[in-house]
């Protein structure tokens, strides 16, 4: 049994729950998984749909243990490192999607007001740099997206943390001890620049020197992830408050109470001399005498791209560095263009003359630059499907993303590890649904291919109960076709109740169950008739109804069951059952044909007889009734056989005359029923052309094939029924002499031109000698009847009364 804790189950529960709760009023299909809902319900950072997806992934990540040993991946709690990393990448991609679309849809909201930096400066030239920067970001869609991306890239991925750092208290303790020991010899200074002033001096003591690299790397990591306060705290704990002060220098100047929005008095914050601070940081970043770790730390503070990129190892690091650099440069340029009191003061206090835009262009240019990076963490990510998805989501080219992925679906099994295929397709399927939920355009053909692939994954993973809800999201009628394909693959031994449950799931998700049932049967029969033998020119033997069915026969018979579960498909059930019954009967498989017809509802004639039916449907109803006649004859022979073979009913030698009389009466009655039913089939009413001789128009589907099959069935069964009845009458005439008269009457019925019965003994137009053999056999039986009649003195044999 499939665990309900799998991501497949959890994602289905999440998305169906949100649509049940938040779906907007609309057409009948508004309850499907891709119907629009309020974007806040999807994008809310705490309780939105995307956050719920992330939560479902977090449960799996926390409950699974990644292992590098494939031989240990036996328990449910272990997954490969690849699977673990894929789950983390998917989680990160959902996080990015939420951030990007929250920015995009918030800005497209009619109530959104971007503000105007020019107007703000005109109204209040004393607006602080921090306040004006926020307005600049709000009014520029590109800057706003960049800022959103930086916020996202600075958040730590799930299950990650800052690199561990040994806790040390006090400033350079080892070097300080050494300095105290050497004080009698003149001593040394331990101010922050003492190593720079004397490059050839002793420098830091061993432990302090060793500690500096992880310290600076930790500070870089904290700055990289926007955790500046934590970085300052680490500096203070390490006895380097001066370094913490250098990190604080990047905060822009702000003064409370200087704008209409900030009327309350608040402390003065930030750096009024930020330009000079940037100049100092840049000098540190470019100083070759300093350690790479220190240079890269200060490059990160000011987004000095050439130096900063040296410390960037993975895809996100590079993307963050490029975007941060562009944001810093554009904000500085716009601020200088606007002017204002604080900008003028900054000019007077000094500028960073080397603050130039190293890399121009927008996000397209960023990714082009990253395409050429040879570092493994970046190069591999450029082709990783989750990072490809992130790149195209950022660029707003999700149509291309879906089209590319849909084109690769057929090859994905060969290029991606088997255990990664399901999660990857699951992600893309839910990405399609989420964007549709947000009212975004998604190419239907690509979306259909992706959702169809996900249906295959669900079936393979045993999540049959989820197929209908996702199939309902296929567009242009594909939902019904896909769910029918799923039903076709159901176990042939599934009970009727299980099949009805599968159809009811489709109805719950607004799929047209009638179309599904019809399409399911169409697919099954189409596939089955490709594999089963075709009709041959030679006439087969008739299989007795008492013979068991083959597995193929059962499959064909049970396929019709899909059409018998609802009134609106009973007409189609009649047509398809006739199609299959004709095939069976043309092969002589009377057992299979009778079993099929018996599976149809007993009320079929009444239901369809009371409805208006087209010409072809009426003929199908006639055809069905004709088969009932045939099977009633078979049943009458079965009753007769049971009567003769039942030792409890057959009289013994010691039975009384009354018992023998009653038995013979029952036996004669059974024979009469065989006669009546057989003659009822052979000699139809005057308005009827004969058994299965109704008009078949070639304009209807399979008209020619149907006409041929009906002709084969008549030639096969009519001679057989006549010979079988003839044999019965002759055999029993010794006990019941009156049956000889019936045998003579049968000869007249067969010979009568209007009944067209003798024609069925003749060879078919396609050739073959079977017909000649049956005709000769019947004529021999006629001669035998004549001889018996003459022997017993039947003077009316030739119509002469005695």
QUIURDA-V736268 format. One record per backbone hydrogen bond with DSSP energy under -0.5 kcal/mol. CO is the residue of the C=O (numbers start at 1). NH is the residue of the N-H. Records with the same first field share a line. If there is no record, write none. Layout:
CO: NH + NH
This chain:
3: 6
6: 10
7: 11
8: 12
9: 13
10: 14
11: 15
12: 16
13: 17
14: 18
15: 19
16: 20
17: 21
18: 22
19: 23
22: 38
27: 30
28: 31
29: 32
32: 35
36: 24
38: 41 + 42
39: 43
40: 44
41: 49
42: 50
44: 48
48: 52
49: 53
50: 54
51: 55
52: 56
53: 57
54: 58
55: 59
56: 60
57: 61
58: 62
59: 63
60: 64
64: 66
65: 79
67: 81
68: 70
69: 72
70: 73
72: 74 + 75
75: 78
77: 65
79: 67
80: 84
81: 85
82: 86
83: 87
84: 88
85: 89
86: 90
87: 91
88: 92
89: 93
90: 94
91: 95
92: 96
93: 97
94: 98
95: 99
96: 100
97: 101
98: 102
99: 103
100: 104
101: 105
102: 106
103: 107
104: 108
105: 109
106: 109
109: 112
116: 120
117: 121
118: 122
119: 123
120: 124
124: 127
125: 341 + 342
128: 132
129: 133
130: 134
131: 135
132: 136
133: 137
134: 138
135: 139
136: 140
139: 141
140: 144
141: 145
142: 146
143: 147
144: 148
145: 149
146: 150
147: 151
148: 152
149: 153
150: 154
151: 155
152: 155
157: 160
170: 172
172: 176
173: 177
174: 178
175: 179
176: 180
177: 181
178: 182
180: 183
182: 185 + 187
183: 186
191: 194
193: 196 + 197
194: 198
196: 199
198: 201
205: 209
206: 210
207: 211
208: 212
209: 213
210: 214
211: 215
212: 216
213: 217
214: 218
215: 219
216: 220
217: 221
218: 222
219: 223
220: 224
221: 225
222: 227
223: 226
226: 228
227: 231
228: 232
229: 233
230: 234
231: 235
232: 236
233: 237
234: 238
235: 240
236: 239
237: 170
240: 243 + 244
241: 245
242: 246
243: 247
244: 248
245: 249
246: 249
247: 250
248: 251
251: 271
253: 130
254: 269
255: 258
259: 262
262: 259
269: 254
270: 272
271: 253 + 274
273: 277
274: 278
275: 279
276: 280
277: 281
278: 282
279: 283
280: 284
281: 285
282: 286
284: 287
286: 288
287: 290
291: 295
292: 296
293: 297
294: 298
295: 299
296: 300
297: 301
298: 302
299: 303 + 304
303: 305
304: 308
305: 309
307: 310 + 311
308: 311
309: 312
311: 313
314: 318
315: 319
316: 320
317: 321
318: 322
319: 323
320: 324
321: 325
322: 326
323: 327
324: 328
325: 329
326: 330
327: 331
328: 332
329: 333
330: 334
331: 335
332: 336
333: 337
334: 338
335: 339
340: 344
341: 345
342: 346
343: 347
344: 348
345: 349
346: 350
351: 353
352: 355
354: 356
356: 358
358: 360
362: 366
363: 367
364: 368
365: 369
366: 370
367: 371
368: 372
369: 372
370: 373
375: 378 + 379
376: 380
377: 315
378: 382
380: 383 + 384
384: 388
385: 389
386: 390
387: 391
388: 392
389: 393
390: 394
391: 395
392: 397
393: 396
397: 401
398: 402
399: 403
400: 404
401: 405
402: 406
403: 407
404: 408
405: 409
406: 409
408: 411 + 412
409: 412 + 413
411: 414 + 415
412: 416
417: 420 + 421
418: 421 + 422
420: 424
421: 425
422: 426
423: 427
424: 428
425: 429
426: 430
427: 431
428: 432
429: 433
430: 434
431: 435
432: 436
433: 437
434: 438
435: 440
436: 439
437: 37
443: 447
444: 448
445: 449
446: 450
447: 451
448: 452
449: 453
450: 454
451: 455
452: 456
453: 457
454: 458
455: 459
456: 460
457: 461
458: 463
459: 462
462: 464
463: 466
464: 467
466: 470
467: 471
468: 472
469: 33
470: 473
471: 474
474: 479
475: 478
477: 481
478: 482
479: 483
480: 484
481: 485
482: 486
483: 487
484: 488
485: 489
487: 490
491: 494
495: 499
496: 500
497: 501
498: 502
499: 503
500: 504
501: 505
502: 506
503: 507
504: 508
505: 509
506: 509 + 511
507: 510
511: 513
512: 516
513: 517
514: 518
515: 519
516: 520
517: 521
518: 522
519: 523
520: 524
521: 525
522: 526
523: 527
524: 528
525: 529
526: 530
527: 530 + 531
528: 531 + 532
541: 543
544: 547
550: 554
551: 555
552: 556
553: 557
554: 558
555: 559
556: 560
557: 560
558: 561
559: 562
560: 563
561: 564
562: 565
566: 569
567: 570
569: 573
570: 574
571: 575
572: 576
573: 577
574: 578
575: 579
576: 580
577: 581
578: 582
579: 583
580: 584
581: 585
582: 586
583: 587
584: 587 + 589
585: 588
588: 543 + 590
589: 593
590: 594
591: 595
592: 596
593: 597
594: 598
595: 599
596: 599
597: 600
601: 604
603: 607
604: 608
605: 609
606: 610
608: 611
614: 618
615: 619
616: 620
617: 621
618: 622
619: 623
620: 624
621: 625
622: 626
623: 627
624: 628
625: 629
626: 630
627: 631
628: 632
629: 633
630: 634
631: 635
632: 636
633: 637
634: 638
635: 639
636: 640
637: 641
638: 642
639: 643
640: 644
641: 645
642: 646
645: 647
646: 649 + 650
652: 655
656: 660
657: 661
658: 662
659: 663
660: 664
661: 665
662: 666
663: 667
664: 668
665: 669
666: 670
667: 671
668: 672
669: 673
670: 674
671: 675
672: 676
673: 677
674: 678
675: 679
676: 680
677: 681
678: 682
679: 683
682: 684
685: 688
690: 693
695: 697
697: 700
700: 703
702: 706
703: 707
704: 708
705: 709
706: 710
707: 711
708: 712
709: 713
710: 714
711: 715
712: 716
713: 717
714: 718 + 719
716: 720
717: 721
718: 722
719: 723
720: 724
721: 725
722: 726
723: 727
724: 728
725: 729
726: 730
727: 731
728: 732
729: 733
731: 734
732: 735 + 736
735: 737
736: 739
737: 740 + 741
738: 741 + 742
739: 743
740: 744
741: 745
742: 746
743: 747
744: 748
745: 749
746: 750
747: 751
748: 752
750: 758
752: 755 + 756 + 757
753: 756
757: 760
758: 761
759: 762
761: 775
764: 767
769: 773
770: 774
771: 775
772: 776
773: 777
774: 778
775: 779
776: 780
777: 781
778: 782
779: 783
780: 784
781: 785
782: 786
783: 787
784: 788
785: 789
786: 790
787: 791
788: 792
789: 794
790: 793
793: 795
794: 797
795: 798 + 800
796: 799
799: 801
